[in-house]
Amino acid sequence: MATISCDTLDWYGWDQDGGSVHDVIGTRCDPYINRLLTGNNYHYCCHSYLTRALAAHSGQPLHQAEMLVHDVLNVFMLTGFTPDTHQYFMKASPVRPGDYLEFFAEIDLLGALSACPGGDCSAEHSSDTAACYPLQVEIWKPAKAALQDWQQPAINPYPRSHGI
């Protein structure tokens, strides 16, 4: 879908606890899991922010916009599994002002961004008082000459039969 072409946190690698940045093992926080875990409704999480933003931008009702809010890449988030119990953990991110990820979209993408309302997830999570910081997004169009040897990825040949 996209290729990461630059990552200013690539120096981090894996730490002594088995943690690394740019989490793909966890999901974003959402009101459904929160309801299951706590019995309460909580609307100030990434899933709800992304759904509301997409609905407002597209003019779609919330239930339609929500169907487009799915897979996530938790950039800058530091997570892992403890070596002894294999327990999932979150730690304070090593991100610094000016750090960034650069992506090259290999296909047309709908992207949305939410600065985690939980703030530093290693200390407190889904908090209305956590410190959150602004993020900057820039979208660039490459010069045509830069793409002269590039080819769009082939569509996966899986026949979509799902065994039937």
N, C-alpha and C positions, 0 to 999 in steps of 0.2 A: 504494500500500500504506500509506504513512504520509506525512504532511506535516510538515516541520520548521517549527515555529512560533516557535522562538527559538534563536539560536546566538550565544553570547558570543564566538566567534572570527570572526564575520562581518567584523570590521575588517581581517582579514589579507589577504583578496583573493588576488592573485597577486604573488609576489615577483620580483626581478630575474632569478632563475634559472629562472623558469617553474614554480615550486612553489606549491602551495595545500594547504589542510587538508581533511580528511574524504575520504580516498582511496577512489575507486571504480574505479580502473584496475588496481590490484593485487589479489591475493587474500590470504587469510590464509595463513600458513605451514602446511604440512601434511606428514605423514610420507611421502606418496607422492612429492612433488617432492623432498624431502630425500633419499630413497633413490635417485632418479634422478640427482641432482646429486653426491651424496657416496658412494653405495654403502652407507651406514650407516642403521640404524634410529634414529630420534630421536622420542621420544614426548612431549616437553615443548614442544609447539607449540599454537597456538590451536585448530587443527582437533581435535587429540587431547583437549585440555582440554574443549572444547565437547561432543565426543562422549561423554566419560566423565561429564560433568555431566548431560547429558540422559539417558543410560542409568541413572544413579543415581537421578535424579528420577522418571523414568517407569517404572522397573522393566524396561525393554526390554533385550534383549541388545545388546551393542555394535554388531553388524552392522546391526540394525534402527534403532537410534538414529542411527547415522551417516548413514543415508539422509535424515534430516531436517536435517542440518547442511550447508547449501549456501551461498547467496549471503551476502555480507558487505558491511558498510559499515565501513571502517576509520576510525572517528571519531577526531579529533584527530591522525591521522597526516599528516605533511607530505610529499608526494611530487610528482613532476613528471617532465618529460622535458627533457634539456639542449637548448638552442636549436641547438647546432651538430651534435651526433651523434644527437640524439633518444634518448639513453640514459635509461632509467628510473632515478630516484634517490630516496633517502629522506634527509630532513634532520631535525634535532632539532625536535620539535614546539614551537610557541609556547604551548601550553596552560599555564595557571597554576592554582593551587588555587582552586576556586570556579567555574571555567569549566564550561559545560554545554551540552548540546543538549536541546531539548524537542521531542518528537514527538507528533503527533496520529495515532493509528492509524485509518486509514480503513476497514480491514477487520480481522477477527480475525487476530492475529499471534502466532506463537511467537517470542519473543525470548530471546537468550542473550548473555552478555557475557563476554569474556575480556580481562584486562589483558595486553597483549603480553608474553610471557615473554622476548622479546628485548630488552626495555627500550628505550633510545634507539637505534632502528634505524639512525641515522646513524653511530654509533660502532662497534657490535658487534651481531651478530644471532644469534638462537637460542642464547643463552648461558645457562648454568646459574648464572652469577654476576652477570648484569645486574640493576640496580636496578629494581624494579617497584613501583608505587604503587597503593594501593587506589582503587577507584571506587565511587561510590554510585549506586544505582538507586532511583528512586521511581516508583511507578505510581499515577496519579490517575484518578479517574472524574469526568468533567465533570458539573456540575449540569445537570439536564434542560433547564432554560430556556436554557442556553448552546447547546444543539443544536437548537432549534426550527426553524431555517431550514436546517440541514445535511441533505444527502441523500447516501446511500451512493453511491459511484461505480458507474456502469453497468459491467456485465461486458463485456469486450472482445468485439465482434461477430465476430471472426475465427472461421470455421467449423471450425477444427481439422482440416482435411483434409490439410494439409501437401503439397498438390499431387497427391494421389492421388484 
